[in-house]
Amino acid sequence: MSNIAVVFIFLSLVLGFVAGWLTSERYIAFMTHIEHDFEELFEKNPHPELFDEDGELDRGDYMMITFEPGYDPETFDPEDITEDGA
């Protein structure tokens, strides 16, 4: 076996090991990523109140309130609030 072949085999092994390792790291990060419920809001329309004092997005817990068309705030009753949004 010539010296060039040995060097080529060694470099191929090193390159394959490094590429496999980097691909594995990215795949594991992709599979373990948990997306926030409001990730679409963070990306498309980040409101100013979502930023902390350092200017970074605060991905904490948020509550979503949906008002029906024609809602009258004068008829609000705290007993109408449900946790599941129904």
PDB file with one MODEL, atoms N, CA, C and O in Angstrom:
MODEL        1
ATOM      1  N   MET A   1       0.848  -1.169   0.000  1.00  0.00           N
ATOM      2  CA  MET A   1       0.000   0.000   0.000  1.00  0.00           C
ATOM      3  C   MET A   1       0.896   1.237   0.000  1.00  0.00           C
ATOM      4  O   MET A   1       1.869   1.308   0.751  1.00  0.00           O
ATOM      5  N   SER A   2       0.569   2.187  -0.828  1.00  0.00           N
ATOM      6  CA  SER A   2       1.424   3.367  -0.929  1.00  0.00           C
ATOM      7  C   SER A   2       1.119   4.356   0.189  1.00  0.00           C
ATOM      8  O   SER A   2       0.074   4.296   0.836  1.00  0.00           O
ATOM      9  N   ASN A   3       2.067   5.267   0.392  1.00  0.00           N
ATOM     10  CA  ASN A   3       1.902   6.272   1.442  1.00  0.00           C
ATOM     11  C   ASN A   3       0.727   7.202   1.156  1.00  0.00           C
ATOM     12  O   ASN A   3       0.052   7.660   2.079  1.00  0.00           O
ATOM     13  N   ILE A   4       0.486   7.478  -0.113  1.00  0.00           N
ATOM     14  CA  ILE A   4      -0.626   8.365  -0.478  1.00  0.00           C
ATOM     15  C   ILE A   4      -1.957   7.717  -0.095  1.00  0.00           C
ATOM     16  O   ILE A   4      -2.861   8.399   0.388  1.00  0.00           O
ATOM     17  N   ALA A   5      -2.077   6.441  -0.303  1.00  0.00           N
ATOM     18  CA  ALA A   5      -3.319   5.738   0.032  1.00  0.00           C
ATOM     19  C   ALA A   5      -3.557   5.757   1.544  1.00  0.00           C
ATOM     20  O   ALA A   5      -4.691   5.945   1.984  1.00  0.00           O
ATOM     21  N   VAL A   6      -2.514   5.568   2.335  1.00  0.00           N
ATOM     22  CA  VAL A   6      -2.643   5.580   3.795  1.00  0.00           C
ATOM     23  C   VAL A   6      -3.068   6.965   4.273  1.00  0.00           C
ATOM     24  O   VAL A   6      -3.940   7.090   5.133  1.00  0.00           O
ATOM     25  N   VAL A   7      -2.461   7.986   3.722  1.00  0.00           N
ATOM     26  CA  VAL A   7      -2.825   9.356   4.100  1.00  0.00           C
ATOM     27  C   VAL A   7      -4.265   9.640   3.694  1.00  0.00           C
ATOM     28  O   VAL A   7      -5.013  10.236   4.467  1.00  0.00           O
ATOM     29  N   PHE A   8      -4.665   9.225   2.500  1.00  0.00           N
ATOM     30  CA  PHE A   8      -6.024   9.431   2.024  1.00  0.00           C
ATOM     31  C   PHE A   8      -7.029   8.704   2.921  1.00  0.00           C
ATOM     32  O   PHE A   8      -8.064   9.273   3.267  1.00  0.00           O
ATOM     33  N   ILE A   9      -6.745   7.476   3.297  1.00  0.00           N
ATOM     34  CA  ILE A   9      -7.629   6.708   4.182  1.00  0.00           C
ATOM     35  C   ILE A   9      -7.729   7.389   5.546  1.00  0.00           C
ATOM     36  O   ILE A   9      -8.825   7.513   6.095  1.00  0.00           O
ATOM     37  N   PHE A  10      -6.615   7.825   6.091  1.00  0.00           N
ATOM     38  CA  PHE A  10      -6.607   8.484   7.397  1.00  0.00           C
ATOM     39  C   PHE A  10      -7.413   9.782   7.356  1.00  0.00           C
ATOM     40  O   PHE A  10      -8.217  10.036   8.254  1.00  0.00           O
ATOM     41  N   LEU A  11      -7.210  10.605   6.326  1.00  0.00           N
ATOM     42  CA  LEU A  11      -7.953  11.857   6.206  1.00  0.00           C
ATOM     43  C   LEU A  11      -9.447  11.607   6.012  1.00  0.00           C
ATOM     44  O   LEU A  11     -10.274  12.355   6.533  1.00  0.00           O
ATOM     45  N   SER A  12      -9.792  10.563   5.268  1.00  0.00           N
ATOM     46  CA  SER A  12     -11.205  10.214   5.081  1.00  0.00           C
ATOM     47  C   SER A  12     -11.845   9.798   6.399  1.00  0.00           C
ATOM     48  O   SER A  12     -12.983  10.171   6.681  1.00  0.00           O
ATOM     49  N   LEU A  13     -11.128   9.036   7.197  1.00  0.00           N
ATOM     50  CA  LEU A  13     -11.646   8.621   8.501  1.00  0.00           C
ATOM     51  C   LEU A  13     -11.853   9.815   9.432  1.00  0.00           C
ATOM     52  O   LEU A  13     -12.876   9.911  10.110  1.00  0.00           O
ATOM     53  N   VAL A  14     -10.888  10.713   9.462  1.00  0.00           N
ATOM     54  CA  VAL A  14     -10.991  11.899  10.311  1.00  0.00           C
ATOM     55  C   VAL A  14     -12.141  12.780   9.842  1.00  0.00           C
ATOM     56  O   VAL A  14     -12.934  13.246  10.660  1.00  0.00           O
ATOM     57  N   LEU A  15     -12.241  13.014   8.542  1.00  0.00           N
ATOM     58  CA  LEU A  15     -13.317  13.832   7.998  1.00  0.00           C
ATOM     59  C   LEU A  15     -14.684  13.197   8.270  1.00  0.00           C
ATOM     60  O   LEU A  15     -15.625  13.899   8.638  1.00  0.00           O
ATOM     61  N   GLY A  16     -14.802  11.897   8.096  1.00  0.00           N
ATOM     62  CA  GLY A  16     -16.055  11.199   8.367  1.00  0.00           C
ATOM     63  C   GLY A  16     -16.424  11.264   9.839  1.00  0.00           C
ATOM     64  O   GLY A  16     -17.594  11.450  10.172  1.00  0.00           O
ATOM     65  N   PHE A  17     -15.451  11.115  10.722  1.00  0.00           N
ATOM     66  CA  PHE A  17     -15.709  11.191  12.157  1.00  0.00           C
ATOM     67  C   PHE A  17     -16.200  12.585  12.551  1.00  0.00           C
ATOM     68  O   PHE A  17     -17.183  12.711  13.281  1.00  0.00           O
ATOM     69  N   VAL A  18     -15.524  13.626  12.075  1.00  0.00           N
ATOM     70  CA  VAL A  18     -15.898  15.000  12.414  1.00  0.00           C
ATOM     71  C   VAL A  18     -17.265  15.344  11.830  1.00  0.00           C
ATOM     72  O   VAL A  18     -18.091  15.939  12.523  1.00  0.00           O
ATOM     73  N   ALA A  19     -17.521  14.988  10.582  1.00  0.00           N
ATOM     74  CA  ALA A  19     -18.816  15.273   9.954  1.00  0.00           C
ATOM     75  C   ALA A  19     -19.934  14.527  10.680  1.00  0.00           C
ATOM     76  O   ALA A  19     -21.000  15.097  10.912  1.00  0.00           O
ATOM     77  N   GLY A  20     -19.716  13.290  11.036  1.00  0.00           N
ATOM     78  CA  GLY A  20     -20.722  12.514  11.766  1.00  0.00           C
ATOM     79  C   GLY A  20     -20.987  13.092  13.145  1.00  0.00           C
ATOM     80  O   GLY A  20     -22.134  13.138  13.591  1.00  0.00           O
ATOM     81  N   TRP A  21     -19.948  13.527  13.812  1.00  0.00           N
ATOM     82  CA  TRP A  21     -20.099  14.109  15.137  1.00  0.00           C
ATOM     83  C   TRP A  21     -20.911  15.406  15.076  1.00  0.00           C
ATOM     84  O   TRP A  21     -21.837  15.596  15.865  1.00  0.00           O
ATOM     85  N   LEU A  22     -20.567  16.294  14.143  1.00  0.00           N
ATOM     86  CA  LEU A  22     -21.298  17.557  14.004  1.00  0.00           C
ATOM     87  C   LEU A  22     -22.748  17.324  13.591  1.00  0.00           C
ATOM     88  O   LEU A  22     -23.649  17.992  14.098  1.00  0.00           O
ATOM     89  N   THR A  23     -22.977  16.402  12.695  1.00  0.00           N
ATOM     90  CA  THR A  23     -24.337  16.081  12.270  1.00  0.00           C
ATOM     91  C   THR A  23     -25.138  15.510  13.431  1.00  0.00           C
ATOM     92  O   THR A  23     -26.312  15.841  13.598  1.00  0.00           O
ATOM     93  N   SER A  24     -24.520  14.663  14.225  1.00  0.00           N
ATOM     94  CA  SER A  24     -25.197  14.093  15.389  1.00  0.00           C
ATOM     95  C   SER A  24     -25.580  15.169  16.396  1.00  0.00           C
ATOM     96  O   SER A  24     -26.681  15.139  16.945  1.00  0.00           O
ATOM     97  N   GLU A  25     -24.683  16.119  16.643  1.00  0.00           N
ATOM     98  CA  GLU A  25     -24.970  17.204  17.587  1.00  0.00           C
ATOM     99  C   GLU A  25     -26.153  18.043  17.112  1.00  0.00           C
ATOM    100  O   GLU A  25     -27.034  18.382  17.902  1.00  0.00           O
ATOM    101  N   ARG A  26     -26.172  18.373  15.838  1.00  0.00           N
ATOM    102  CA  ARG A  26     -27.278  19.170  15.294  1.00  0.00           C
ATOM    103  C   ARG A  26     -28.591  18.388  15.329  1.00  0.00           C
ATOM    104  O   ARG A  26     -29.640  18.964  15.619  1.00  0.00           O
ATOM    105  N   TYR A  27     -28.550  17.095  15.040  1.00  0.00           N
ATOM    106  CA  TYR A  27     -29.759  16.273  15.051  1.00  0.00           C
ATOM    107  C   TYR A  27     -30.324  16.162  16.467  1.00  0.00           C
ATOM    108  O   TYR A  27     -31.536  16.259  16.659  1.00  0.00           O
ATOM    109  N   ILE A  28     -29.466  15.962  17.443  1.00  0.00           N
ATOM    110  CA  ILE A  28     -29.919  15.870  18.834  1.00  0.00           C
ATOM    111  C   ILE A  28     -30.513  17.201  19.289  1.00  0.00           C
ATOM    112  O   ILE A  28     -31.540  17.212  19.969  1.00  0.00           O
ATOM    113  N   ALA A  29     -29.895  18.310  18.932  1.00  0.00           N
ATOM    114  CA  ALA A  29     -30.439  19.625  19.293  1.00  0.00           C
ATOM    115  C   ALA A  29     -31.791  19.845  18.624  1.00  0.00           C
ATOM    116  O   ALA A  29     -32.700  20.402  19.239  1.00  0.00           O
ATOM    117  N   PHE A  30     -31.933  19.417  17.378  1.00  0.00           N
ATOM    118  CA  PHE A  30     -33.203  19.556  16.658  1.00  0.00           C
ATOM    119  C   PHE A  30     -34.298  18.711  17.305  1.00  0.00           C
ATOM    120  O   PHE A  30     -35.427  19.177  17.458  1.00  0.00           O
ATOM    121  N   MET A  31     -33.980  17.488  17.683  1.00  0.00           N
ATOM    122  CA  MET A  31     -34.982  16.580  18.245  1.00  0.00           C
ATOM    123  C   MET A  31     -35.387  16.966  19.664  1.00  0.00           C
ATOM    124  O   MET A  31     -36.509  16.670  20.074  1.00  0.00           O
ATOM    125  N   THR A  32     -34.515  17.614  20.419  1.00  0.00           N
ATOM    126  CA  THR A  32     -34.836  17.962  21.805  1.00  0.00           C
ATOM    127  C   THR A  32     -35.356  19.388  21.944  1.00  0.00           C
ATOM    128  O   THR A  32     -35.666  19.819  23.055  1.00  0.00           O
ATOM    129  N   HIS A  33     -35.459  20.140  20.829  1.00  0.00           N
ATOM    130  CA  HIS A  33     -35.945  21.519  20.881  1.00  0.00           C
ATOM    131  C   HIS A  33     -37.439  21.520  21.187  1.00  0.00           C
ATOM    132  O   HIS A  33     -38.220  20.840  20.521  1.00  0.00           O
ATOM    133  N   ILE A  34     -37.826  22.284  22.195  1.00  0.00           N
ATOM    134  CA  ILE A  34     -39.231  22.432  22.553  1.00  0.00           C
ATOM    135  C   ILE A  34     -39.641  23.850  22.168  1.00  0.00           C
ATOM    136  O   ILE A  34     -39.093  24.829  22.674  1.00  0.00           O
ATOM    137  N   GLU A  35     -40.609  23.940  21.270  1.00  0.00           N
ATOM    138  CA  GLU A  35     -41.042  25.247  20.783  1.00  0.00           C
ATOM    139  C   GLU A  35     -42.052  25.850  21.746  1.00  0.00           C
ATOM    140  O   GLU A  35     -42.943  25.161  22.245  1.00  0.00           O
ATOM    141  N   HIS A  36     -41.905  27.127  21.997  1.00  0.00           N
ATOM    142  CA  HIS A  36     -42.822  27.872  22.857  1.00  0.00           C
ATOM    143  C   HIS A  36     -44.176  27.971  22.164  1.00  0.00           C
ATOM    144  O   HIS A  36     -44.239  28.008  20.935  1.00  0.00           O
ATOM    145  N   ASP A  37     -45.265  28.014  22.942  1.00  0.00           N
ATOM    146  CA  ASP A  37     -46.611  28.109  22.376  1.00  0.00           C
ATOM    147  C   ASP A  37     -46.781  29.349  21.518  1.00  0.00           C
ATOM    148  O   ASP A  37     -47.545  29.328  20.553  1.00  0.00           O
ATOM    149  N   PHE A  38     -46.090  30.423  21.846  1.00  0.00           N
ATOM    150  CA  PHE A  38     -46.233  31.678  21.124  1.00  0.00           C
ATOM    151  C   PHE A  38     -45.014  31.985  20.255  1.00  0.00           C
ATOM    152  O   PHE A  38     -44.711  33.152  20.010  1.00  0.00           O
ATOM    153  N   GLU A  39     -44.319  30.959  19.792  1.00  0.00           N
ATOM    154  CA  GLU A  39     -43.113  31.153  18.983  1.00  0.00           C
ATOM    155  C   GLU A  39     -43.418  31.935  17.705  1.00  0.00           C
ATOM    156  O   GLU A  39     -42.599  32.743  17.266  1.00  0.00           O
ATOM    157  N   GLU A  40     -44.578  31.704  17.109  1.00  0.00           N
ATOM    158  CA  GLU A  40     -44.950  32.430  15.897  1.00  0.00           C
ATOM    159  C   GLU A  40     -45.076  33.930  16.179  1.00  0.00           C
ATOM    160  O   GLU A  40     -44.660  34.752  15.364  1.00  0.00           O
ATOM    161  N   LEU A  41     -45.648  34.282  17.328  1.00  0.00           N
ATOM    162  CA  LEU A  41     -45.758  35.689  17.718  1.00  0.00           C
ATOM    163  C   LEU A  41     -44.376  36.298  17.926  1.00  0.00           C
ATOM    164  O   LEU A  41     -44.118  37.424  17.501  1.00  0.00           O
ATOM    165  N   PHE A  42     -43.488  35.551  18.582  1.00  0.00           N
ATOM    166  CA  PHE A  42     -42.142  36.058  18.830  1.00  0.00           C
ATOM    167  C   PHE A  42     -41.426  36.366  17.523  1.00  0.00           C
ATOM    168  O   PHE A  42     -40.715  37.366  17.426  1.00  0.00           O
ATOM    169  N   GLU A  43     -41.607  35.517  16.520  1.00  0.00           N
ATOM    170  CA  GLU A  43     -40.888  35.668  15.262  1.00  0.00           C
ATOM    171  C   GLU A  43     -41.515  36.733  14.357  1.00  0.00           C
ATOM    172  O   GLU A  43     -40.801  37.560  13.790  1.00  0.00           O
ATOM    173  N   LYS A  44     -42.847  36.716  14.220  1.00  0.00           N
ATOM    174  CA  LYS A  44     -43.501  37.582  13.241  1.00  0.00           C
ATOM    175  C   LYS A  44     -43.858  38.962  13.777  1.00  0.00           C
ATOM    176  O   LYS A  44     -43.748  39.949  13.050  1.00  0.00           O
ATOM    177  N   ASN A  45     -44.282  39.050  15.030  1.00  0.00           N
ATOM    178  CA  ASN A  45     -44.781  40.323  15.549  1.00  0.00           C
ATOM    179  C   ASN A  45     -44.424  40.464  17.027  1.00  0.00           C
ATOM    180  O   ASN A  45     -45.313  40.412  17.877  1.00  0.00           O
ATOM    181  N   PRO A  46     -43.145  40.641  17.350  1.00  0.00           N
ATOM    182  CA  PRO A  46     -42.775  40.752  18.769  1.00  0.00           C
ATOM    183  C   PRO A  46     -43.222  42.098  19.351  1.00  0.00           C
ATOM    184  O   PRO A  46     -42.730  43.154  18.953  1.00  0.00           O
ATOM    185  N   HIS A  47     -44.140  42.040  20.276  1.00  0.00           N
ATOM    186  CA  HIS A  47     -44.629  43.256  20.928  1.00  0.00           C
ATOM    187  C   HIS A  47     -43.563  43.801  21.875  1.00  0.00           C
ATOM    188  O   HIS A  47     -42.766  43.026  22.403  1.00  0.00           O
ATOM    189  N   PRO A  48     -43.529  45.111  22.103  1.00  0.00           N
ATOM    190  CA  PRO A  48     -42.509  45.708  22.978  1.00  0.00           C
ATOM    191  C   PRO A  48     -42.547  45.177  24.403  1.00  0.00           C
ATOM    192  O   PRO A  48     -41.511  45.136  25.067  1.00  0.00           O
ATOM    193  N   GLU A  49     -43.710  44.772  24.887  1.00  0.00           N
ATOM    194  CA  GLU A  49     -43.785  44.281  26.263  1.00  0.00           C
ATOM    195  C   GLU A  49     -43.198  42.880  26.436  1.00  0.00           C
ATOM    196  O   GLU A  49     -43.089  42.394  27.562  1.00  0.00           O
ATOM    197  N   LEU A  50     -42.820  42.230  25.341  1.00  0.00           N
ATOM    198  CA  LEU A  50     -42.209  40.908  25.418  1.00  0.00           C
ATOM    199  C   LEU A  50     -40.706  40.971  25.683  1.00  0.00           C
ATOM    200  O   LEU A  50     -40.086  39.945  25.961  1.00  0.00           O
ATOM    201  N   PHE A  51     -40.120  42.158  25.601  1.00  0.00           N
ATOM    202  CA  PHE A  51     -38.679  42.312  25.778  1.00  0.00           C
ATOM    203  C   PHE A  51     -38.351  42.637  27.232  1.00  0.00           C
ATOM    204  O   PHE A  51     -39.091  43.363  27.896  1.00  0.00           O
ATOM    205  N   ASP A  52     -37.234  42.093  27.724  1.00  0.00           N
ATOM    206  CA  ASP A  52     -36.795  42.403  29.078  1.00  0.00           C
ATOM    207  C   ASP A  52     -35.965  43.686  29.065  1.00  0.00           C
ATOM    208  O   ASP A  52     -35.854  44.349  28.034  1.00  0.00           O
ATOM    209  N   GLU A  53     -35.385  44.033  30.211  1.00  0.00           N
ATOM    210  CA  GLU A  53     -34.637  45.292  30.324  1.00  0.00           C
ATOM    211  C   GLU A  53     -33.360  45.301  29.480  1.00  0.00           C
ATOM    212  O   GLU A  53     -32.812  46.368  29.203  1.00  0.00           O
ATOM    213  N   ASP A  54     -32.880  44.114  29.068  1.00  0.00           N
ATOM    214  CA  ASP A  54     -31.684  44.033  28.238  1.00  0.00           C
ATOM    215  C   ASP A  54     -31.998  44.008  26.749  1.00  0.00           C
ATOM    216  O   ASP A  54     -31.084  43.944  25.927  1.00  0.00           O
ATOM    217  N   GLY A  55     -33.280  44.056  26.391  1.00  0.00           N
ATOM    218  CA  GLY A  55     -33.672  44.024  24.992  1.00  0.00           C
ATOM    219  C   GLY A  55     -33.817  42.636  24.412  1.00  0.00           C
ATOM    220  O   GLY A  55     -34.001  42.490  23.203  1.00  0.00           O
ATOM    221  N   GLU A  56     -33.738  41.612  25.243  1.00  0.00           N
ATOM    222  CA  GLU A  56     -33.891  40.231  24.792  1.00  0.00           C
ATOM    223  C   GLU A  56     -35.344  39.801  24.954  1.00  0.00           C
ATOM    224  O   GLU A  56     -36.036  40.270  25.858  1.00  0.00           O
ATOM    225  N   LEU A  57     -35.812  38.902  24.072  1.00  0.00           N
ATOM    226  CA  LEU A  57     -37.172  38.384  24.189  1.00  0.00           C
ATOM    227  C   LEU A  57     -37.308  37.551  25.459  1.00  0.00           C
ATOM    228  O   LEU A  57     -36.497  36.660  25.712  1.00  0.00           O
ATOM    229  N   ASP A  58     -38.325  37.838  26.247  1.00  0.00           N
ATOM    230  CA  ASP A  58     -38.614  37.053  27.449  1.00  0.00           C
ATOM    231  C   ASP A  58     -39.613  35.974  27.063  1.00  0.00           C
ATOM    232  O   ASP A  58     -40.789  36.267  26.845  1.00  0.00           O
ATOM    233  N   ARG A  59     -39.163  34.745  26.978  1.00  0.00           N
ATOM    234  CA  ARG A  59     -40.011  33.636  26.547  1.00  0.00           C
ATOM    235  C   ARG A  59     -40.638  32.928  27.746  1.00  0.00           C
ATOM    236  O   ARG A  59     -40.684  31.699  27.802  1.00  0.00           O
ATOM    237  N   GLY A  60     -41.114  33.712  28.692  1.00  0.00           N
ATOM    238  CA  GLY A  60     -41.730  33.162  29.895  1.00  0.00           C
ATOM    239  C   GLY A  60     -43.142  32.676  29.640  1.00  0.00           C
ATOM    240  O   GLY A  60     -43.497  32.334  28.512  1.00  0.00           O
ATOM    241  N   ASP A  61     -43.942  32.648  30.686  1.00  0.00           N
ATOM    242  CA  ASP A  61     -45.329  32.220  30.588  1.00  0.00           C
ATOM    243  C   ASP A  61     -46.213  33.407  30.259  1.00  0.00           C
ATOM    244  O   ASP A  61     -46.080  34.477  30.854  1.00  0.00           O
ATOM    245  N   TYR A  62     -47.118  33.214  29.307  1.00  0.00           N
ATOM    246  CA  TYR A  62     -48.031  34.263  28.894  1.00  0.00           C
ATOM    247  C   TYR A  62     -49.447  33.712  28.852  1.00  0.00           C
ATOM    248  O   TYR A  62     -49.659  32.504  28.742  1.00  0.00           O
ATOM    249  N   MET A  63     -50.408  34.618  28.942  1.00  0.00           N
ATOM    250  CA  MET A  63     -51.806  34.253  28.871  1.00  0.00           C
ATOM    251  C   MET A  63     -52.402  34.896  27.614  1.00  0.00           C
ATOM    252  O   MET A  63     -52.130  36.058  27.312  1.00  0.00           O
ATOM    253  N   MET A  64     -53.211  34.131  26.892  1.00  0.00           N
ATOM    254  CA  MET A  64     -53.855  34.650  25.700  1.00  0.00           C
ATOM    255  C   MET A  64     -55.331  34.865  26.015  1.00  0.00           C
ATOM    256  O   MET A  64     -55.996  33.968  26.533  1.00  0.00           O
ATOM    257  N   ILE A  65     -55.832  36.034  25.707  1.00  0.00           N
ATOM    258  CA  ILE A  65     -57.236  36.364  25.926  1.00  0.00           C
ATOM    259  C   ILE A  65     -57.858  36.661  24.575  1.00  0.00           C
ATOM    260  O   ILE A  65     -57.348  37.484  23.814  1.00  0.00           O
ATOM    261  N   THR A  66     -58.954  35.994  24.280  1.00  0.00           N
ATOM    262  CA  THR A  66     -59.655  36.195  23.026  1.00  0.00           C
ATOM    263  C   THR A  66     -61.046  36.724  23.337  1.00  0.00           C
ATOM    264  O   THR A  66     -61.787  36.126  24.118  1.00  0.00           O
ATOM    265  N   PHE A  67     -61.393  37.841  22.726  1.00  0.00           N
ATOM    266  CA  PHE A  67     -62.711  38.430  22.910  1.00  0.00           C
ATOM    267  C   PHE A  67     -63.574  38.101  21.700  1.00  0.00           C
ATOM    268  O   PHE A  67     -63.132  38.207  20.556  1.00  0.00           O
ATOM    269  N   GLU A  68     -64.803  37.703  21.971  1.00  0.00           N
ATOM    270  CA  GLU A  68     -65.750  37.428  20.897  1.00  0.00           C
ATOM    271  C   GLU A  68     -66.146  38.736  20.224  1.00  0.00           C
ATOM    272  O   GLU A  68     -66.142  39.782  20.872  1.00  0.00           O
ATOM    273  N   PRO A  69     -66.487  38.699  18.936  1.00  0.00           N
ATOM    274  CA  PRO A  69     -66.958  39.919  18.277  1.00  0.00           C
ATOM    275  C   PRO A  69     -68.199  40.471  18.992  1.00  0.00           C
ATOM    276  O   PRO A  69     -69.113  39.718  19.328  1.00  0.00           O
ATOM    277  N   GLY A  70     -68.220  41.756  19.215  1.00  0.00           N
ATOM    278  CA  GLY A  70     -69.340  42.387  19.895  1.00  0.00           C
ATOM    279  C   GLY A  70     -69.268  42.297  21.408  1.00  0.00           C
ATOM    280  O   GLY A  70     -70.265  42.544  22.087  1.00  0.00           O
ATOM    281  N   TYR A  71     -68.083  41.940  21.961  1.00  0.00           N
ATOM    282  CA  TYR A  71     -67.931  41.813  23.411  1.00  0.00           C
ATOM    283  C   TYR A  71     -68.125  43.173  24.078  1.00  0.00           C
ATOM    284  O   TYR A  71     -67.589  44.185  23.626  1.00  0.00           O
ATOM    285  N   ASP A  72     -68.904  43.175  25.165  1.00  0.00           N
ATOM    286  CA  ASP A  72     -69.155  44.400  25.929  1.00  0.00           C
ATOM    287  C   ASP A  72     -68.456  44.259  27.275  1.00  0.00           C
ATOM    288  O   ASP A  72     -68.877  43.437  28.088  1.00  0.00           O
ATOM    289  N   PRO A  73     -67.397  45.036  27.543  1.00  0.00           N
ATOM    290  CA  PRO A  73     -66.676  44.902  28.811  1.00  0.00           C
ATOM    291  C   PRO A  73     -67.528  45.257  30.026  1.00  0.00           C
ATOM    292  O   PRO A  73     -67.176  44.891  31.148  1.00  0.00           O
ATOM    293  N   GLU A  74     -68.620  45.948  29.831  1.00  0.00           N
ATOM    294  CA  GLU A  74     -69.501  46.292  30.959  1.00  0.00           C
ATOM    295  C   GLU A  74     -70.216  45.066  31.506  1.00  0.00           C
ATOM    296  O   GLU A  74     -70.658  45.070  32.654  1.00  0.00           O
ATOM    297  N   THR A  75     -70.335  44.018  30.701  1.00  0.00           N
ATOM    298  CA  THR A  75     -71.033  42.806  31.142  1.00  0.00           C
ATOM    299  C   THR A  75     -70.065  41.749  31.660  1.00  0.00           C
ATOM    300  O   THR A  75     -70.444  40.586  31.795  1.00  0.00           O
ATOM    301  N   PHE A  76     -68.823  42.131  31.952  1.00  0.00           N
ATOM    302  CA  PHE A  76     -67.811  41.186  32.406  1.00  0.00           C
ATOM    303  C   PHE A  76     -68.198  40.574  33.745  1.00  0.00           C
ATOM    304  O   PHE A  76     -68.598  41.284  34.667  1.00  0.00           O
ATOM    305  N   ASP A  77     -68.076  39.246  33.848  1.00  0.00           N
ATOM    306  CA  ASP A  77     -68.317  38.531  35.083  1.00  0.00           C
ATOM    307  C   ASP A  77     -67.104  37.628  35.330  1.00  0.00           C
ATOM    308  O   ASP A  77     -66.815  36.770  34.497  1.00  0.00           O
ATOM    309  N   PRO A  78     -66.380  37.794  36.454  1.00  0.00           N
ATOM    310  CA  PRO A  78     -65.187  36.961  36.704  1.00  0.00           C
ATOM    311  C   PRO A  78     -65.475  35.463  36.720  1.00  0.00           C
ATOM    312  O   PRO A  78     -64.557  34.666  36.524  1.00  0.00           O
ATOM    313  N   GLU A  79     -66.704  35.065  36.943  1.00  0.00           N
ATOM    314  CA  GLU A  79     -67.058  33.642  36.953  1.00  0.00           C
ATOM    315  C   GLU A  79     -66.980  33.042  35.552  1.00  0.00           C
ATOM    316  O   GLU A  79     -66.917  31.820  35.413  1.00  0.00           O
ATOM    317  N   ASP A  80     -66.982  33.875  34.511  1.00  0.00           N
ATOM    318  CA  ASP A  80     -66.921  33.385  33.139  1.00  0.00           C
ATOM    319  C   ASP A  80     -65.538  32.926  32.724  1.00  0.00           C
ATOM    320  O   ASP A  80     -65.399  32.296  31.676  1.00  0.00           O
ATOM    321  N   ILE A  81     -64.517  33.214  33.501  1.00  0.00           N
ATOM    322  CA  ILE A  81     -63.145  32.874  33.150  1.00  0.00           C
ATOM    323  C   ILE A  81     -62.905  31.393  33.394  1.00  0.00           C
ATOM    324  O   ILE A  81     -63.197  30.878  34.473  1.00  0.00           O
ATOM    325  N   THR A  82     -62.371  30.706  32.381  1.00  0.00           N
ATOM    326  CA  THR A  82     -61.997  29.298  32.509  1.00  0.00           C
ATOM    327  C   THR A  82     -60.520  29.172  32.182  1.00  0.00           C
ATOM    328  O   THR A  82     -59.964  29.999  31.460  1.00  0.00           O
ATOM    329  N   GLU A  83     -59.891  28.146  32.709  1.00  0.00           N
ATOM    330  CA  GLU A  83     -58.457  27.968  32.483  1.00  0.00           C
ATOM    331  C   GLU A  83     -58.147  27.311  31.142  1.00  0.00           C
ATOM    332  O   GLU A  83     -57.060  27.512  30.601  1.00  0.00           O
ATOM    333  N   ASP A  84     -59.060  26.545  30.604  1.00  0.00           N
ATOM    334  CA  ASP A  84     -58.783  25.848  29.349  1.00  0.00           C
ATOM    335  C   ASP A  84     -59.127  26.676  28.129  1.00  0.00           C
ATOM    336  O   ASP A  84     -58.924  26.219  27.004  1.00  0.00           O
ATOM    337  N   GLY A  85     -59.633  27.861  28.314  1.00  0.00           N
ATOM    338  CA  GLY A  85     -59.935  28.737  27.200  1.00  0.00           C
ATOM    339  C   GLY A  85     -61.292  28.476  26.566  1.00  0.00           C
ATOM    340  O   GLY A  85     -61.659  29.144  25.599  1.00  0.00           O
ATOM    341  N   ALA A  86     -62.051  27.506  27.098  1.00  0.00           N
ATOM    342  CA  ALA A  86     -63.358  27.188  26.509  1.00  0.00           C
ATOM    343  C   ALA A  86     -64.442  28.086  27.042  1.00  0.00           C
ATOM    344  O   ALA A  86     -65.602  27.953  26.651  1.00  0.00           O
TER     345      ALA A  86
ENDMDL
END
